[in-house]
Amino acid sequence: MKTYHVIAQREGDMWIASVTNADGAHTWGHGLRHLHQSVREAIALAEDIEDEDAIELEWEYVTGDQTLDKNAARLRQQRNEIVHATAELVDATNSIVQELRHHGYSMRDAATIAGISPARVGQISHAN
């Protein structure tokens, strides 16, 4: 899936967005929520994409304060890393719990070994 890079810049009381890797994909909005949807629509039109939900976006926000922009970008990157690490942790936890239970360990023992609650082991066990 192609990722589109969007630069959103505050101008007065509006946000102006340009998609750097989709010719002709420019739009505006009074708020970021509206802008996010408008950008998807602009990309879909410019790139002839039917499913707007399949469009992956990478945002860069320009507030006019370079320090603020840099700090906010760093924060978004850290949050993204945490989301990915959490997904990996959930997968690893599910895997080890399934393996422990397959080897006959009780829910309490599997929970202690995996560092989670027995109730969570039960949820994982019943989900699979």
Phi and psi in degrees as a GROMACS rama.xvg file:
@    title "Ramachandran Plot"
@    xaxis  label "Phi"
@    yaxis  label "Psi"
@TYPE xy
-79.4585  136.298  LYS-2
-100.751  130.956  THR-3
-101.754  132.108  TYR-4
-93.5652  122.104  HIS-5
-115.916  129.494  VAL-6
-106  116.993  ILE-7
-109.366  121.989  ALA-8
-122.588  133.468  GLN-9
-78.6689  126.894  ARG-10
-135.26  106.609  GLU-11
65.6456  -124.123  GLY-12
-101.901  15.1755  ASP-13
-123.26  160.926  MET-14
-110.624  132.327  TRP-15
-110.785  131.397  ILE-16
-122.359  137.107  ALA-17
-127.464  134.736  SER-18
-98.2285  114.326  VAL-19
-69.4452  -25.2531  THR-20
-116.54  31.3969  ASN-21
-145.237  101.712  ALA-22
-55.1794  130.269  ASP-23
82.2461  2.8766  GLY-24
-93.6315  92.0869  ALA-25
-135.142  146.228  HIS-26
-160.572  -179.257  THR-27
-148.143  165.514  TRP-28
-164.627  157.314  GLY-29
-78.9527  -23.9499  HIS-30
-138.296  162.08  GLY-31
-66.8183  -34.0214  LEU-32
-60.4479  -47.2266  ARG-33
-65.4482  -41.4042  HIS-34
-60.8392  -41.4796  LEU-35
-58.3505  -43.5686  HIS-36
-69.937  -40.2265  GLN-37
-63.0121  -36.8326  SER-38
-64.6522  -43.3367  VAL-39
-59.3805  -43.3608  ARG-40
-64.6374  -41.6477  GLU-41
-64.2478  -40.9078  ALA-42
-66.5194  -43.8684  ILE-43
-58.2197  -40.8527  ALA-44
-70.316  -45.8517  LEU-45
-67.5561  -34.9993  ALA-46
-104.709  1.02734  GLU-47
56.3539  55.0676  ASP-48
-106.85  129.507  ILE-49
-81.0218  -39.6282  GLU-50
-100.283  98.9467  ASP-51
-62.5741  -28.3588  GLU-52
-68.8178  -18.9861  ASP-53
-84.3191  -1.63341  ALA-54
-84.0814  123.979  ILE-55
-100.122  130.174  GLU-56
-117.082  142.578  LEU-57
-119.604  117.481  GLU-58
-100.01  142.722  TRP-59
-128.449  122.039  GLU-60
-105.408  132.976  TYR-61
-116.923  109.445  VAL-62
-96.2912  -14.3537  THR-63
102.647  -10.2492  GLY-64
-115.425  104.577  ASP-65
-61.0443  -36.6557  GLN-66
-65.9106  -45.1765  THR-67
-61.3705  -44.2553  LEU-68
-60.253  -44.8603  ASP-69
-64.3573  -44.7597  LYS-70
-65.8605  -40.0886  ASN-71
-66.7102  -39.8044  ALA-72
-63.8343  -41.2899  ALA-73
-63.4147  -41.4257  ARG-74
-62.6309  -44.8012  LEU-75
-61.8609  -39.4858  ARG-76
-64.1235  -43.699  GLN-77
-62.0506  -42.261  GLN-78
-62.9623  -41.2031  ARG-79
-62.0275  -43.3292  ASN-80
-62.6074  -39.7534  GLU-81
-66.0063  -41.151  ILE-82
-60.2548  -45.3263  VAL-83
-67.1106  -41.063  HIS-84
-64.525  -38.2383  ALA-85
-63.182  -42.6785  THR-86
-62.1668  -41.9562  ALA-87
-64.6172  -40.2082  GLU-88
-64.5874  -41.5581  LEU-89
-62.0773  -45.5838  VAL-90
-61.6304  -44.3894  ASP-91
-65.1494  -39.9186  ALA-92
-63.3774  -47.1907  THR-93
-59.1524  -42.59  ASN-94
-63.7266  -48.0454  SER-95
-68.6691  -36.2132  ILE-96
-64.3789  -45.1239  VAL-97
-60.4993  -42.1296  GLN-98
-66.32  -43.4072  GLU-99
-62.0963  -44.3503  LEU-100
-65.8151  -37.1381  ARG-101
-62.4855  -33.5669  HIS-102
-85.0077  6.12572  HIS-103
92.9198  7.39992  GLY-104
-71.6686  143.921  TYR-105
-68.9695  165.327  SER-106
-60.432  -41.3731  MET-107
-65.5968  -43.6031  ARG-108
-67.1619  -41.7091  ASP-109
-62.3827  -39.0516  ALA-110
-63.5653  -45.2657  ALA-111
-63.266  -45.0517  THR-112
-63.69  -40.4192  ILE-113
-83.9854  -11.7932  ALA-114
76.3455  31.6913  GLY-115
-130.968  177.535  ILE-116
-82.3739  153.934  SER-117
-58.8866  -33.7591  PRO-118
-62.7407  -39.0873  ALA-119
-67.4776  -38.4291  ARG-120
-59.4783  -42.6978  VAL-121
-61.1108  -41.9275  GLY-122
-62.1678  -45.0827  GLN-123
-64.1743  -43.732  ILE-124
-63.4634  -39.6766  SER-125
-77.0618  -23.7247  HIS-126
-73.8076  -21.4339  ALA-127
